[in-house]
Protein backbone atom coordinates (compact mmCIF):
# COMPACT_ATOMS: atom_id res chain seq x y z
CA UNK A 1 0.00 0.00 0.00
CA UNK A 2 1.18 3.52 -0.77
CA UNK A 3 0.79 4.67 2.84
CA UNK A 4 3.14 1.93 4.01
CA UNK A 5 5.78 3.03 1.48
CA UNK A 6 5.44 6.68 2.50
CA UNK A 7 5.82 5.76 6.16
CA UNK A 8 8.88 3.64 5.33
CA UNK A 9 10.50 6.53 3.42
CA UNK A 10 9.78 8.92 6.25
CA UNK A 11 11.30 6.63 8.86
CA UNK A 12 14.25 5.18 6.96
CA UNK A 13 15.43 8.36 5.21
CA UNK A 14 14.00 11.08 7.42
CA UNK A 15 12.13 12.23 4.32
CA UNK A 16 9.43 14.84 4.79
CA UNK A 17 6.25 14.02 2.90
CA UNK A 18 3.34 16.37 2.28
CA UNK A 19 0.29 14.24 1.52
CA UNK A 20 -3.02 15.80 0.53
CA UNK A 21 -5.67 13.18 1.03
CA UNK A 22 -9.39 12.89 1.69
CA UNK A 23 -9.11 9.37 3.07
CA UNK A 24 -8.77 9.50 6.86
CA UNK A 25 -6.67 6.32 6.87
CA UNK A 26 -3.79 8.58 5.82
CA UNK A 27 -3.97 10.25 9.24
CA UNK A 28 -2.61 7.05 10.75
CA UNK A 29 0.87 7.83 9.42
CA UNK A 30 0.75 11.60 9.89
CA UNK A 31 2.66 13.60 12.46
CA UNK A 32 0.53 16.70 11.87
CA UNK A 33 -2.96 17.18 10.39
CA UNK A 34 -4.72 20.12 8.76
CA UNK A 35 -8.36 20.43 7.77
CA UNK A 36 -9.22 22.98 5.11
CA UNK A 37 -12.76 23.84 4.11
CA UNK A 38 -13.73 26.40 1.50
CA UNK A 39 -10.30 28.00 1.72
CA UNK A 40 -10.25 28.30 5.50
CA UNK A 41 -8.14 26.40 8.01
CA UNK A 42 -10.56 24.56 10.29
CA UNK A 43 -8.04 22.51 12.27
CA UNK A 44 -4.29 22.24 12.75
CA UNK A 45 -2.76 19.75 15.16
CA UNK A 46 -2.56 16.10 16.07
CA UNK A 47 -4.15 13.63 13.64
CA UNK A 48 -5.19 11.47 16.60
CA UNK A 49 -8.55 13.25 16.90
CA UNK A 50 -9.53 11.64 13.58
CA UNK A 51 -8.85 8.08 14.69
CA UNK A 52 -12.55 7.36 15.17
CA UNK A 53 -13.46 8.74 11.74
CA UNK A 54 -16.37 10.66 13.25
CA UNK A 55 -14.60 13.79 14.48
CA UNK A 56 -14.10 15.06 10.94
CA UNK A 57 -17.88 15.44 10.63
CA UNK A 58 -17.75 18.30 13.12
CA UNK A 59 -15.74 20.38 10.66
CA UNK A 60 -18.21 19.93 7.83
CA UNK A 61 -21.60 19.49 9.46
CA UNK A 62 -21.47 22.21 12.11
CA UNK A 63 -20.93 20.14 15.22
CA UNK A 64 -18.43 21.42 17.82
CA UNK A 65 -15.04 22.43 16.45
CA UNK A 66 -11.79 20.94 17.73
CA UNK A 67 -9.01 23.35 18.56
Helices and strands as residue ranges (DSSP letters): H 2-13, G 24-29, E 33-37, E 40-45, G 47-50, H 57-60
